[in-house]
Amino acid sequence: MADIRVTYDKTVDAAYVYLTEPQARVKSARMYPCDPVDVDGMINLDFDEQGRLIGIEVLAAGSKLPEYLLQSAEQVRRVGSDRSR
C-alpha cells in the first residue's frame, strides 16, 4: 500500500491529500472546483501540466473525511496567528 501524505489545518477545517511522491515538488497548473451542491461542501481537484491529478483540497474536512485520517494527518499551524484574540 502506498503512503499518502495528508495535511490538516484544524483552525480552518481544511485538509489536503497529496497524490504525488512525498519528495516531489509538483506545481498545480489547473484547479477544478467540484460543485459544492453535489458534494455538500467544497472540494478542489489540482492537476499538473500533463493533466494528472496531483492533489485534493477538502474544505469542511471534519465532515467529509474519516476522523482517523484527520488524526493521523500532518497538522498545519498558521504562522503569526494569535488565538487569544
Residue pairs with C-beta under 8 A, 6 or more apart in sequence:
3 22
4 17
4 18
4 19
5 17
5 18
5 22
5 74
6 15
6 16
6 17
6 18
6 69
6 70
6 72
6 73
6 74
7 15
7 16
7 18
7 73
7 74
7 75
7 76
8 14
8 15
8 16
8 61
8 70
8 73
8 74
8 75
8 76
9 15
9 75
9 76
9 77
9 78
10 75
11 77
11 78
11 81
12 59
13 59
13 60
13 61
13 62
14 57
14 58
14 59
14 61
15 57
15 58
15 61
15 65
15 69
15 70
15 73
16 55
16 56
16 57
16 58
17 55
17 56
17 58
18 54
18 55
19 53
19 54
19 55
19 56
20 26
20 54
20 55
26 48
26 54
27 48
28 46
28 47
28 48
28 54
28 55
29 47
29 48
29 49
30 46
30 47
31 44
31 45
31 46
31 47
32 44
32 45
32 47
33 42
33 43
33 44
33 45
34 42
34 43
34 44
34 45
36 42
39 64
41 58
41 59
41 60
41 63
41 64
42 58
42 59
42 60
43 56
43 57
43 58
43 59
43 64
44 56
44 57
44 59
45 53
45 55
45 56
46 53
46 54
46 55
46 56
46 57
47 53
47 54
48 54
58 64
58 65
61 70
62 70
